[in-house]
Amino acid sequence: MSDLQCPARILLARHAQAGYAVRGVLTDAGGWLTDVGRAQARALGVSLRGERVCTAYTSRQTRAQRTGEIAAGVLGVPSAVVPGLQEFGVGSLGGSPGRNPVVLEVFSRWDAGDLTARCPGGESGEEVVARMAQALAIIADRHRGETVLVVSHGGAMRLAVSTLATNVRFRELIRWRPANAEVIALDIDSDGWRVVSEQAGLEIVDPA
């Protein structure tokens, strides 16, 4: 990231409620928005009308793309896909039950701070954080002093923000489970990431 004269305000949102071809299994599929999800996406746009959002960016996965498109339509701004914002890959565990003990062990290690863990054939936590950091750095560099909406995914969001935010303790953020269409506001510049929104259960340790 080039040296920013002022930070970019990133409104990082989880996608709205989605449906899948097979429920209750691990998948890297994009899914689609349910009726509830479409309403959540519209409500997301309405809730951000006072934020002066200039554009929206989304992951490549359909549930995030559609969430961003609907919210952007409400806001009257463009929406575009940015590589690197997708959910963590489940690899060879695709199609197995969501409570698969292997993936639960990966989640447990991530929660304990071991981001080297990965699903077989999938991504490590470190790899997820690295690509999320790169994608958001590109967006922030493009929008110095502006506010943008970024629609991503719960797992990737909490891994990246818990690792990279400088003013919230890792153990606080790694336990965060963002709801569908929930937003966390970040200021991103050459000094790093700072959480600037009040999030339930999160203690800001350095508001400055």
C-alpha positions as CSV (number, residue, x, y, z in Angstrom):
1,M,0.0,0.0,0.0
2,S,1.3,3.5,-0.8
3,D,1.4,6.0,2.0
4,L,-2.1,7.3,2.5
5,Q,-2.7,10.9,3.4
6,C,-5.9,9.8,5.1
7,P,-7.4,6.4,5.6
8,A,-10.0,4.7,3.6
9,R,-13.2,3.7,5.6
10,I,-14.0,0.1,4.7
11,L,-17.5,-1.0,5.7
12,L,-16.8,-4.8,5.7
13,A,-20.0,-6.8,5.5
14,R,-20.9,-10.5,5.5
15,H,-23.1,-11.6,2.7
16,A,-26.9,-11.9,3.3
17,Q,-28.6,-15.2,4.0
18,A,-27.9,-17.8,1.2
19,G,-29.3,-21.1,0.0
20,Y,-27.3,-24.0,-1.4
21,A,-28.0,-27.1,-3.5
22,V,-27.4,-29.4,-0.5
23,R,-28.0,-28.0,3.0
24,G,-25.7,-28.7,5.9
25,V,-22.6,-29.7,4.0
26,L,-19.2,-28.0,3.5
27,T,-18.9,-26.4,0.1
28,D,-17.0,-23.8,-1.9
29,A,-20.1,-23.2,-4.1
30,G,-21.3,-19.6,-4.4
31,G,-24.9,-20.3,-3.3
32,W,-27.8,-17.8,-3.9
33,L,-29.7,-15.4,-1.8
34,T,-32.9,-16.5,-0.2
35,D,-36.0,-14.2,0.0
36,V,-34.8,-13.3,3.5
37,G,-31.3,-12.7,2.1
38,R,-32.5,-10.3,-0.6
39,A,-34.4,-8.4,2.1
40,Q,-31.3,-8.3,4.3
41,A,-29.2,-6.9,1.4
42,R,-31.8,-4.2,0.7
43,A,-31.8,-3.3,4.4
44,L,-28.0,-3.2,4.4
45,G,-28.1,-0.6,1.6
46,V,-30.8,1.4,3.5
47,S,-28.7,1.3,6.7
48,L,-25.7,2.8,4.9
49,R,-27.4,5.7,3.2
50,G,-25.9,8.2,5.6
51,E,-22.3,6.9,5.2
52,R,-21.5,8.5,1.8
53,V,-20.5,5.2,0.3
54,C,-18.9,5.8,-3.1
55,T,-18.8,2.2,-4.4
56,A,-19.2,-1.4,-3.4
57,Y,-16.8,-4.4,-3.9
58,T,-17.6,-8.0,-3.4
59,S,-16.0,-11.5,-3.5
60,R,-16.4,-13.6,-6.6
61,Q,-18.9,-15.9,-4.8
62,T,-22.5,-15.4,-5.9
63,R,-24.0,-14.9,-2.5
64,A,-21.6,-12.0,-1.9
65,Q,-21.9,-10.6,-5.4
66,R,-25.7,-10.4,-5.2
67,T,-25.6,-8.9,-1.7
68,G,-23.3,-6.2,-2.9
69,E,-25.3,-5.5,-6.1
70,I,-28.6,-5.1,-4.2
71,A,-27.1,-2.9,-1.5
72,A,-25.3,-0.8,-4.2
73,G,-28.5,-0.4,-6.1
74,V,-30.2,1.0,-3.0
75,L,-27.2,3.4,-2.6
76,G,-27.0,4.3,-6.2
77,V,-23.4,3.3,-6.6
78,P,-21.5,0.8,-8.7
79,S,-20.5,-2.7,-7.6
80,A,-17.5,-4.7,-8.7
81,V,-15.8,-8.1,-7.9
82,V,-12.4,-8.0,-6.4
83,P,-10.2,-11.2,-6.2
84,G,-9.2,-12.4,-2.8
85,L,-12.4,-11.6,-0.8
86,Q,-13.8,-15.1,-1.1
87,E,-14.5,-17.4,1.8
88,F,-11.8,-19.9,3.0
89,G,-11.6,-23.0,0.8
90,V,-12.7,-26.3,2.3
91,G,-10.7,-28.4,-0.2
92,S,-11.4,-32.1,-0.2
93,L,-13.9,-31.8,2.6
94,G,-16.5,-30.4,0.2
95,G,-19.7,-32.3,0.4
96,S,-19.0,-33.6,3.9
97,P,-21.2,-32.6,6.9
98,G,-20.6,-29.1,8.3
99,R,-19.8,-30.6,11.7
100,N,-17.0,-32.8,10.2
101,P,-14.5,-33.3,13.0
102,V,-11.6,-32.5,10.8
103,V,-12.9,-29.0,10.0
104,L,-13.9,-28.5,13.6
105,E,-10.3,-29.2,14.6
106,V,-9.1,-26.6,12.0
107,F,-11.5,-24.1,13.5
108,S,-10.3,-24.9,17.0
109,R,-6.7,-24.3,16.0
110,W,-7.5,-21.0,14.3
111,D,-9.4,-19.9,17.4
112,A,-6.3,-20.7,19.4
113,G,-4.1,-18.6,17.1
114,D,-2.6,-21.3,15.0
115,L,-3.3,-20.0,11.5
116,T,-1.1,-22.7,9.9
117,A,-4.0,-25.1,10.1
118,R,-5.9,-25.9,6.9
119,C,-8.6,-28.2,5.6
120,P,-7.1,-31.0,3.4
121,G,-6.5,-29.5,0.0
122,G,-7.8,-26.2,1.2
123,E,-6.3,-22.9,2.5
124,S,-4.5,-22.2,5.7
125,G,-5.6,-19.4,7.9
126,E,-2.4,-17.6,7.0
127,E,-3.2,-17.8,3.3
128,V,-6.7,-16.5,3.9
129,V,-5.4,-13.5,5.8
130,A,-2.7,-12.7,3.2
131,R,-5.2,-12.6,0.3
132,M,-7.8,-10.6,2.3
133,A,-5.0,-8.2,3.3
134,Q,-3.9,-7.7,-0.3
135,A,-7.4,-7.2,-1.6
136,L,-8.4,-4.7,1.0
137,A,-5.0,-2.8,0.6
138,I,-5.8,-2.4,-3.1
139,I,-9.3,-1.1,-2.3
140,A,-8.0,1.2,0.4
141,D,-5.2,2.6,-1.9
142,R,-7.8,3.3,-4.5
143,H,-10.2,5.1,-2.2
144,R,-8.1,7.4,0.1
145,G,-10.4,9.5,2.2
146,E,-13.5,7.8,0.9
147,T,-16.0,5.2,2.2
148,V,-16.6,1.9,0.4
149,L,-18.8,-1.1,1.1
150,V,-17.0,-4.5,0.8
151,V,-19.0,-7.7,0.9
152,S,-17.1,-10.8,2.0
153,H,-17.7,-13.9,4.2
154,G,-17.8,-14.6,7.9
155,G,-14.8,-16.9,8.2
156,A,-12.5,-14.9,6.0
157,M,-13.6,-11.6,7.7
158,R,-12.9,-12.8,11.3
159,L,-9.6,-14.4,10.4
160,A,-8.4,-11.2,8.6
161,V,-9.7,-8.6,11.0
162,S,-8.7,-10.5,14.2
163,T,-5.1,-10.9,12.8
164,L,-4.6,-7.4,11.3
165,A,-6.6,-5.0,13.4
166,T,-4.2,-3.1,15.7
167,N,-6.7,-1.9,18.2
168,V,-8.7,-5.0,19.1
169,R,-7.3,-8.0,20.8
170,F,-7.0,-11.2,18.7
171,R,-8.9,-13.3,21.3
172,E,-11.8,-10.9,21.2
173,L,-12.2,-10.8,17.4
174,I,-11.5,-14.5,16.6
175,R,-14.6,-15.3,18.7
176,W,-16.8,-12.9,16.7
177,R,-19.3,-14.6,14.5
178,P,-20.7,-12.0,12.1
179,A,-24.4,-12.3,11.3
180,N,-25.7,-12.2,7.7
181,A,-25.3,-8.6,6.4
182,E,-23.5,-7.5,9.6
183,V,-21.0,-4.7,9.1
184,I,-17.8,-3.9,10.8
185,A,-16.2,-0.5,10.0
186,L,-12.4,-0.3,9.5
187,D,-10.0,2.5,8.8
188,I,-7.1,1.3,6.6
189,D,-4.0,3.2,5.8
190,S,-0.2,2.6,5.8
191,D,-0.3,2.4,9.6
192,G,-2.6,-0.7,9.4
193,W,-6.2,-1.6,10.2
194,R,-8.3,-0.1,13.0
195,V,-11.8,-1.1,14.0
196,V,-13.9,2.1,14.3
197,S,-17.4,0.7,14.8
198,E,-18.8,-0.5,18.1
199,Q,-19.2,-4.2,17.8
200,A,-21.0,-6.3,20.4
201,G,-18.5,-8.0,22.7
202,L,-15.4,-6.3,21.3
203,E,-13.2,-4.1,23.4
204,I,-11.4,-1.3,21.5
205,V,-8.0,-1.2,23.3
206,D,-6.6,1.8,21.4
207,P,-9.3,4.0,19.9
208,A,-6.7,6.5,18.5
